[in-house]
């Protein structure tokens, strides 16, 4: 049994949802785990696990577009408190807990301290698909791709082994990266998908202008989550978020419209729901999620929402459903089995991967595979 520091990004709920599954598995195996997280991650994990609350980075969004200026300003304000929390983290967790290894789901402080303390670092996330997996990328996103890879390297500079979850099955660019199906919330495996006559819409902050376009489709019924509203207004039915009702509505809807976050896309694909993806402008991960979703014919990607795009998506629902019949996602036996292997004998295999990385063996970044057939943005 080993002592594990587990860092979890607190930006959004997807990281915490994925980590909860892994954390329960680690505890069932008898390992001791100290979780390091912040904000949403801390709120979702603190009641079930031993958590240290740190400071984290955030992305500011205005009308479904990343605001670089606000993002920089808000994160700069946190630097003094973040420095103090880093010192406390080092003293209480790394010195006091004496970990044998570090696992991170895109949380940078734990990753940086793993290097400082010469501990093996394992990543479990979907972000490293953009660093260590081959995948097609449209030319108009190639600059964003390079910038995103730089950000990933800055956040997690020296991972020793990467366990990557992805709905697109590319080829790893080194032998320290392993690909697995997405990790879903436990309750999703018990859901029985049906097709009722409504479309689920999930709005995130700064995405409210989308509803104005939906009002034009009066023959449809849109069940909308994510707004601070309730009630019915024409074809729009607003609901407050519910951890029990939302999965049921997702399983029952005939299609999904939302931003291109990884978690909701993978949950929708598992339930074979066509997806209209409207990625946040300036966020490459969402842009490439939407592009790959459309390339696989599981739905439609639109960079700017307009009535024609909604109409085209609705018209092609039968085609998307036909392609989704071929999508399969299995439970995460393979990922947890690989993790058990890495942690066995006091992290012997994880340490071996660390030695190989330090010696410079096979550390290739992802290859820039530009799709020449796509020269301009999706519409």
N, C-alpha and C positions, 0 to 999 in steps of 0.2 A: 504494500500500500504506500502511496506517496502523498506528499503535500502539494497542492496545486493552487496557484494564483490564477484566477479566471477573470480577465478584463472584458467588459461588455460595453459597447457604445450605447449611450443613452439617447441618441438622436433617433426619434421614432420608436416604434415598438417592435419592429422586426428582429432586431438583434437580440432583445431580451426574450422574445418568443422562441427563437432558435436555441438560445443558450439554456433556457429552462429545461428543454428536453435533454441536453447534454449534461447539465448539472445534476439532474435526478439520476442519470445513468452513473455518473462518477460517484455519487454518494452511495448508490446501491452496490457498487463494487468495493466500498469500504475506504475510498480515498477521502482525505481531508481537503476541503475546498474553501478558499477565501475569495469572495466575489468583489471585484472593484468596478464600480459603475457610477452613473450620475443621472439626474433628471428622470426621464421616463423609465429608463432601465432600473434605477434605484426604486422608484415607486412600484414597479411590477415585480421586483425580485426580493425586496427587503423582508417581507413577511415569511418567506420560505427558506431563505438562505442567509448565511453569515456574510453580510455585505459591508464594505467600506465605501462611503460616499466621497467621490472625488469631484474634480471640476472637469468639464468637457467642452468640446467645440460644438457650435451650432451653425446651421444654415438659415439665413433670413430670406423669406419669400414674400413677394408682392405680386398679386394677380398671376399666380402660377409661373413666376419667373424668379430665379435666384437673384437677390440683390447683393452684388459683390460689396458695395459700399457699406450697407448695413451689416453684412456678415463680418467684415473686417472690424468695424467699429465696436459691435457687440462683443466680439471675442477679445479685442484688445482690453476692454473694460475688465475682463475676468483674469487678466494676467497676474496681478498681485495676489489675489486669493488662490489662483491656481498654483502659484509657486509655493505658497504655504502648505497647500494640500499635498503637493508632491513630496515635500520634506516629511510630512506626517505619514504619508503612504510608505515612504522608504523606511522610516523608523518602526512603524507599527506592523506593517505587513511583511516587508522583505527581511528586516532584521529580526522581528519578533516571531513571525510565523515560520521562517526558514523553509521556503518552498524548494521542491525538487525540480519543478518545471513551471513554465508559464503558458497558458492558453489565452489567446485574445480573439475576440470577435470585434475587430477594428477599433479597439480602445488603445490609444497611443502611449499613455503613461506606463502601463504594464509592459508594453513591448519595449520601450526604451530602457526600463529598469532590468528587463531580462538580459539585455546586452551588457549592462553595467555589472550585473552580478554573475555573468557567464553561465546563465541558465538556458537550457533548451527552450526554444520558442515555437509553439504550434499555433497556427491560425486556423480558425473554423469560421468561415464567412463566405459570402458570394463576391465580395470586392476583388479578391485575388484572382478571379477568373479574368479580370481586365488586365492583370499583370502577367499571369503565367498560363494563359490558355489561348490557342489560336481561334479566332472567330472573324467573320466578315464584318467590315466596317465601311459605311458609305464615305465617300471622299469629303463630303461637307462636315463630317465629324472627326476627321483625322487630327486636326489641331487640338480639339478638345480631348481626344484620346491620349495624346502625348502629355498634355497637362495633367490629366487624371492619373496617369501612371506615375508622374512625378509626385502628386499628392499622396498616392498610396505608398510610395517609397518613403516619403517623409513621415507618414503616420506609423508605418510598420517597416522600418528600414531593413531589418535583417531576419526575416522568418527562416527557421530551419526546415520546417515541413509545413505544407499548406493542405488542409482538407477543405476543398472548395465545393460549395453547393451551386448547382446551375441547372436551368431548364433547357439550355442549349448545350449539346454534347460536342464540344470542340476537343482538340488534342492538347494535352499539357506540353509546355515547352521545356520542362526539366523533369528529372526523376524524383524530385522531392515534392511534387504536386500531384494530388489525387482528387479525382472528380466524383461527385455523388449526387443523387437526386436531391431536390430541395427538402428541407425539414419543415413539416407542417405542424400546426397545433394538434395535439392529441385528438381533440374532438372531431377534427375533419375526417379522420379515418373511419368514423362511425356514421357519417352522413350519407344518405341515399339521395343522389341528385334526381330532381324531376324538372319539368319545364312548364312553369306557369306563365301567364300572360303579363309579365312586368319586367322592367329592366332595373337592375340595381345600379345606383350611382353613388360613388363615394368621393366626396369633396374634401380636400385638405385646405389648410389655411391659404388664403389668397387665391382661391379658385372659384369664387362665387359667381363670376360673370358667366360661367358655363350655363347656369340655369336659365338665363334669358334666351339662349338658343333652344333649349329643350321645350319651352312653352309653345313653340311653333308646331310641335308634333302632338296634336291634341288627340289623336287616335291611340297613342301609346300611354302607358302608365309607368311613371318613373318613381321608384322608391329611393329616396335620397337620404344618405347618412353624411355626417360631417359638418352640417350647418347648425347653428344655435337656434333652430326653429322646429316647431311641430305643427301638424295639421295638413290639410289638403287644399291646394290652390290649382284648380284646373287639372292638368295631367300630372302635377307634381305632388307627391306625398312625402312630407318630411318626417323623419323619425329621429329620436335621440339615440345615441349609440347604446347598444346593449350587447354584452358579451355572449348572450344566449340567442337573441333574435337575429343578430347580424349573420352568424354562420348559417342559420336556417334560411334566411332570405337569399343568401348567396347560393345555397344548394337548390333553391326553388326558382330562381330567376331564369329568364331566357337569354340574358346577356348582361355584361358588366361594362360600365363606363367609368373611368377613373384615371388618375395620374398613373405613371408607369413604375410604381414601387414594386420591388421584387416580391415581397410577401404576398400581396393581394393577387398579383399576376399568377404566382405559382399555386395559390389556393384555388383560383378560378380555373386554371388549366387542369388541376387534379379532378375538379368537378365537371370538366368538359364544358365550360362556359365561354363562348366567344367574348373577346375583350377589345373594347375601343380604348386605346391608350393615348393619353394626352400628356407627354412628358413635360416636367418642369424645364423651361428654357434655361440653358446654362448648366444643367446638371447632367453630365455625360452618362452616368449610370442609368438614369431613366431614359435618356435618348437611345442608348444602345439596347436596353430592354425592349423598348417599343419597336425598334427596327427589327430585332431578331424575332419578336413575336409575329410581326407581319411577314417576315421572310419565311417563317414556318407555316404560314397561312392559318394561324390560330386566331387572328383578329386583324384590326387595322390600327396603324399608327398615324396620328395627326399632330403636327407641331403647332398649328393654330386651329382652334375649333371653329367650325362654321356649319351652316345647315346642310350644305351639299355633302360634307363628310359624314355627318350623322345619318343622312338618308342612304348614302352608299353602304355604310356599315350595316344598317338594318336590312337592306336589300340582299346582302351577301351572307346573312346569318346561316342559311342552310349549308353553304360551302364551308364556312368555318367549322360548323358542327361535324361535318364529314371528316375534315382533317383532324379534328380533336379526338376522334375515335382511336387514332393511332398513338395518342399521348399516354404514357404510362409512368406513374411515379410509385415507387415501392417504399415500404417503411424502412427506417434507417439502420437496419441490422449491419450493413456493410460499413457504414461510417463509424459506428460505435465499435465494431470489431477491429477496425484499423486503429482507432484511438486506444483500445485496450492493448493492442500489440505495441504501440509506441510507449505506453506507460509501464509495461511489464518489466520486471527485474530492475526496479528503480530507474525507469526511463532510459533503459539501455539503448533501445533503437532510436529514440529521439536524440539522445546524446551523440549517437553515431552520425545521424543526419547533420547535427550541428558541426561536428568535426569535418565532415565532407564539405559543408558550405564554407567553413572557414578556410579550407584548403583550396577553394575555388572550383570544385567539381560541379559541372553542369548547372550553372546558375542563370541560364538564359531568361531574359524578360520575354514578354509576349511579342510575337512578330506582328508588324503592322500589315495586316491583310486587308488592303483597301478594296472595296467592291467597286469596280470601274463602271458597273451598270447603273450606279446611283450617283449622279453628279450633283444633284440638288436636293433640297429638303423635301420630306414627305408632306403631302397636303391633305 
